[in-house]
Amino acid sequence: MYRGQLVAVVMPAFNVAAHIERALRAVPSFVDHVIVVDDGSRDATAAIVAGVGREGLLLLRHGRNRGVGAAIASGYREALRRGAAAVAVMAGDGQMDAADLTALLDPVLGGQADYAKGNRFRHPSIWRVMPWTRVLGNVVLSLLTKLSSGYWRLFDSQCGYTTASRGALEAIGCRFFARYGYPNDLLARLRVVRARVVDVPVRPIYDGQRSGIRPWTVVYPMLFVLLASWVRRLLPFRRRPGLSPAPVAERPLAERCASGY
């Protein structure tokens, strides 16, 4: 437990046999449940996870590759079933520094935020560590996500190192885009339920991991996700003209949802 509350980590994994054991062993001991979701891997990912002896480790398997968003959603649902008060996401390829986990948990468990996301651009090493092509893509997508989600102060929309409160996940029903555009869609859905979202500086790590993102396969889906997210975010406010998408209510998320806010 952390700060007296049950914590879970969801770890989506797809063909990460070379990195998954190290990623698992880096997860702090205070994490109660580590839920690895093998998203149809064709390598030894599942076998390696099964051989890691850690209390609270659970392996879920998708029979076919359904996408990183779908894997995270499966992990979220299992974490909620196990009673987690906060659920973090850490990638199975080890690209997230476990030392940053408490900084992502603190605002959620402390009641200051419903969702905390990493921002690698607030870490001084970003400019020498992240490949320039990823920097450029991230900047463009972050600017577009500001528009689609309405979270104007957030950046590094593609960073998957996050922590969500139980109330936030219940409010959105653990539903969002199944593949690489999931962070952008998720932020827009959080905005609809008026979740409080904060950026937290995290260390970027690139240690030989290969990205599965290919520009020619994600440009069209990403544009579709951003447009759909923007429309979805605006529709509730158009149906209820008395509300403004700008202010964020101070009451806890569960109370806001129950009262129609």
C-alpha positions in Angstrom: 0.0 0.0 0.0 1.0 3.6 -0.5 -0.2 6.4 1.8 -2.5 3.8 3.4 -4.3 3.0 0.1 -4.3 0.1 -2.3 -2.3 0.8 -5.4 -2.1 -1.2 -8.7 0.1 -0.9 -11.7 -1.1 -1.9 -15.2 1.6 -3.0 -17.6 0.6 -3.4 -21.2 3.0 -5.8 -23.0 3.4 -6.7 -26.7 6.5 -8.6 -27.8 8.7 -7.1 -25.1 10.5 -10.3 -24.0 13.8 -8.5 -23.9 12.6 -5.9 -21.4 9.6 -7.2 -19.4 11.5 -8.8 -16.6 13.6 -5.7 -15.8 10.4 -3.6 -16.1 8.6 -5.8 -13.6 11.5 -6.0 -11.1 11.7 -2.2 -11.1 8.1 -1.7 -9.8 8.3 -0.6 -6.2 7.4 -3.1 -3.5 4.6 -0.9 -2.1 2.5 -1.6 -5.2 -0.1 -4.1 -4.2 -1.1 -5.5 -7.6 1.0 -5.6 -10.8 -1.3 -6.5 -13.7 0.5 -7.4 -16.9 -1.7 -7.6 -20.0 0.0 -9.6 -22.8 -1.7 -8.2 -25.9 -1.2 -11.1 -28.2 2.6 -11.3 -28.1 4.3 -13.7 -30.4 7.5 -14.0 -28.4 8.3 -15.2 -24.9 6.7 -12.3 -23.1 4.0 -14.3 -21.3 6.4 -17.1 -20.3 8.9 -14.6 -18.8 6.1 -12.9 -16.8 5.0 -16.2 -15.5 8.5 -16.9 -14.2 8.8 -13.7 -12.2 8.1 -14.5 -8.6 6.4 -11.4 -7.2 3.5 -11.3 -4.8 0.5 -9.6 -6.4 1.6 -10.2 -10.0 -1.2 -11.2 -12.4 -0.9 -12.0 -16.1 -3.9 -11.4 -18.3 -3.7 -12.5 -22.0 -5.4 -11.2 -25.1 -5.8 -14.0 -27.6 -5.0 -11.5 -30.4 -3.4 -8.1 -30.6 -6.1 -5.6 -29.7 -4.0 -2.5 -29.2 -2.3 -0.8 -26.3 -5.4 1.1 -25.3 -7.4 -2.1 -25.1 -4.7 -3.8 -23.0 -4.7 -0.8 -20.6 -8.5 -0.9 -20.4 -8.4 -4.6 -19.5 -5.9 -3.9 -16.8 -7.9 -1.0 -15.5 -11.0 -3.2 -15.1 -9.1 -5.9 -13.3 -7.5 -3.3 -11.0 -10.9 -1.9 -10.1 -12.2 -5.4 -9.3 -9.2 -5.8 -6.9 -10.2 -2.7 -5.1 -7.4 -0.3 -6.2 -7.8 3.3 -5.1 -5.3 4.5 -7.7 -4.0 2.7 -10.9 -0.8 3.6 -12.6 0.3 2.6 -16.1 3.9 1.6 -16.7 5.0 0.2 -20.1 6.3 -3.3 -20.4 9.3 -2.2 -22.4 10.9 -0.4 -19.4 10.7 3.1 -20.8 9.4 4.5 -17.5 11.5 5.3 -14.5 10.0 3.7 -11.4 11.5 6.5 -9.3 8.8 8.8 -10.7 5.9 6.6 -9.6 5.3 8.3 -6.3 5.3 11.7 -7.9 2.4 10.5 -10.1 0.6 8.8 -7.2 0.8 11.7 -4.7 -1.6 14.2 -6.4 -4.2 11.5 -7.0 -4.1 9.8 -3.5 -3.7 13.2 -1.9 -7.0 14.4 -3.5 -5.4 17.2 -5.6 -6.1 15.5 -9.0 -8.2 12.7 -10.5 -5.6 11.9 -13.1 -1.8 12.6 -13.2 0.2 12.2 -16.4 3.9 12.3 -17.1 5.4 15.2 -19.0 8.9 14.3 -20.3 9.3 17.8 -21.7 9.6 19.1 -18.2 12.7 17.0 -17.5 16.1 18.5 -18.5 17.3 15.4 -20.3 14.5 15.4 -22.9 16.5 17.2 -25.6 19.4 14.8 -25.6 17.5 11.6 -25.0 14.3 11.7 -27.1 14.9 11.2 -30.9 14.1 14.4 -32.8 11.4 12.7 -34.8 9.6 11.9 -31.6 10.1 15.4 -30.3 8.5 16.8 -33.4 5.6 14.4 -33.5 5.0 14.9 -29.8 4.9 18.7 -30.1 2.4 18.5 -33.0 0.1 15.9 -31.2 0.3 17.8 -27.9 -0.9 21.0 -29.5 -3.7 19.2 -31.3 -4.7 17.4 -28.1 -4.9 20.7 -26.2 -7.7 21.6 -28.8 -9.4 18.3 -28.7 -9.4 17.8 -24.9 -9.7 21.3 -23.6 -6.8 20.8 -21.2 -4.8 23.8 -22.3 -2.1 23.6 -19.7 -1.1 20.0 -20.4 1.7 18.9 -22.7 3.3 15.7 -23.9 0.0 14.1 -24.6 1.6 10.8 -25.8 3.3 10.1 -22.5 1.7 6.9 -21.2 3.1 7.1 -17.7 0.0 8.0 -15.7 -2.0 7.5 -12.6 -5.8 7.5 -12.5 -8.1 7.6 -9.5 -10.7 4.9 -9.0 -13.4 7.6 -9.4 -12.0 8.8 -12.8 -11.9 5.3 -14.2 -15.5 4.6 -13.0 -16.6 7.9 -14.5 -15.4 7.1 -18.0 -16.2 3.4 -17.7 -12.7 2.4 -18.7 -13.7 3.1 -22.3 -11.4 4.8 -24.8 -9.7 4.2 -28.1 -8.1 0.8 -28.4 -4.8 1.7 -30.2 -2.1 4.3 -30.3 -4.5 7.3 -30.1 -5.8 6.2 -26.7 -4.1 8.9 -24.6 -5.6 11.7 -26.7 -9.1 10.1 -26.6 -8.8 9.4 -22.8 -8.0 13.0 -22.0 -11.0 14.2 -23.9 -13.2 11.7 -22.1 -11.8 12.9 -18.8 -12.6 16.5 -19.7 -16.2 15.5 -20.3 -16.6 14.3 -16.7 -14.6 17.3 -15.5 -11.7 15.4 -14.1 -8.8 17.3 -12.6 -5.7 16.4 -14.6 -2.1 17.5 -13.8 1.2 17.2 -15.5 4.1 15.7 -13.5 7.8 15.8 -14.7 9.1 12.3 -15.5 12.4 11.1 -16.8 12.4 10.0 -20.5 14.1 6.6 -21.1 15.3 5.2 -24.4 17.5 2.2 -24.1 17.2 0.3 -27.4 13.4 0.0 -27.3 11.9 0.1 -30.8 8.7 2.0 -31.3 5.8 0.1 -32.9 4.4 3.4 -34.3 4.7 3.9 -38.0 3.6 7.2 -39.4 1.8 5.8 -42.4 -0.3 3.6 -40.2 -1.2 6.1 -37.5 -1.7 9.5 -39.2 -5.2 8.8 -40.3 -6.4 7.0 -37.1 -4.9 9.8 -35.0 -6.6 12.5 -36.9 -9.9 10.6 -36.6 -9.4 10.1 -32.9 -8.6 13.8 -32.3 -11.6 15.0 -34.3 -13.9 12.5 -32.6 -12.6 13.4 -29.2 -13.1 17.1 -29.9 -16.7 16.5 -31.0 -17.4 14.2 -28.0 -16.0 16.8 -25.6 -18.2 19.6 -27.0 -21.5 17.7 -27.3 -22.3 17.5 -23.6 -21.8 21.3 -23.2 -23.9 22.0 -26.3 -26.7 19.9 -24.8 -26.4 21.8 -21.5 -25.7 25.5 -22.3 -25.5 26.4 -18.6 -22.1 24.7 -18.3 -18.8 26.0 -19.5 -16.0 23.6 -20.5 -13.4 26.0 -19.1 -13.7 25.8 -15.3 -12.9 22.6 -13.4 -15.1 22.0 -10.3 -13.3 21.6 -7.0 -15.6 18.9 -5.6 -14.4 15.2 -5.8 -15.0 13.5 -9.1 -17.4 10.9 -7.8 -19.6 13.7 -6.3 -19.5 15.8 -9.5 -20.6 12.8 -11.6 -23.3 11.8 -9.2 -24.7 15.4 -9.2 -24.6 15.7 -13.0 -21.4 17.7 -13.2 
